[in-house]
């Protein structure tokens, strides 16, 4: 009886062990697939770089670095390129929705404007990279809610007198929408109340006669 019982126990165990092995095989087969699944963004984005070479035209100095449409590819790009604070004076980074060029003349930009933050050169090492990264995350994360469709991109400009960070929108006449975008921008990048940002229409910037453009409104 004992030997018969042992035989029965062995027979009962074997199917269970085989079942476990099959389950492990299935899990191992699925795991590599899950490992490489990427998280898609709502929009595809293009990163641009501008280098001020006086021997070339403005458009020749502007070039596309790459485009991406997943969270993982964004971080791969960001971790590969030089930090904004390390760029030479006269250089820009721009991140725009794919198909929109970072210039006033683009059809999606020409009737729009920008929220502009001016920073002093002392902030370059302490704050600039954080501000730029927070701005990028706002864009790709569609953090402006139902107003995100009206946000075209962002630009950071490295200049000797002080760096500039801007969010570009597609409609300068929509003051209510632009104001809400500006409020979210200012809050999410962590600007204190004493620091102001101004909204400028691209048409005014293109037709300016002096070195500065007057803001339509500010926060």
C-alpha positions, 0 to 999 in steps of 0.5 A: 500500500505504501509503495502504491500511495507513493506512486500516486503522489508522484503521479499527482505532483508531475502534472502540477510541476509541468503546469508550473513550467509551462506558466514560467515559460509563458511569463518569460516569453511575455516579459521581453515584449513588455520590457520593450513596449514604449509609452506613446506621446499624444503628439510627435515632437521635433527638436531644433538647434540654431547656431549663429554662424554669420557666414550663413543665412538664418535658415541655414543656421537652423537645423532639425536634430531629431523627432520623437513620439514616445516618452522613452525616446524623449529621455534618450534624446534629452540625455544625449544632447548638451545641456542648454547651460553649456551651449555657446552664446547665440545658440538656441534649442527649440522643441515644436510639434512635428510639422511646425518650424520654430520661426514666425513665418510658419503658418501655425505661428504667424498669428500667434505669440509667446510667453517670454521669461528673461533670465540673467546670466547668473541663473544659467548655472543654477536654474536654466537647465531645470527651467528648460526641462520643466518646460519640455515636460509641460509640452510633451505631457500636454499639461495645458489641458484643453489648451494644449492644441494651441501650444506650438512649442518652446524656445530657449535662447542663450545670450551674453546679456541674459538667456530667454525662455519662451512658450509659443502659442498659435493665437495672440488674439485669444487673451483669455486662452493665452493667459491661462497658458501663461499661468500654467507655465509660470506655476509649473516651472516654479516661478515666484510671484515677483518674477514676471513673464510677458506675452508678445505677439509675433507680428509686433516682434517682426515689426519692432523698431527698437531692441525690445518688443512691448508685451501685450500683457504680463503675469 
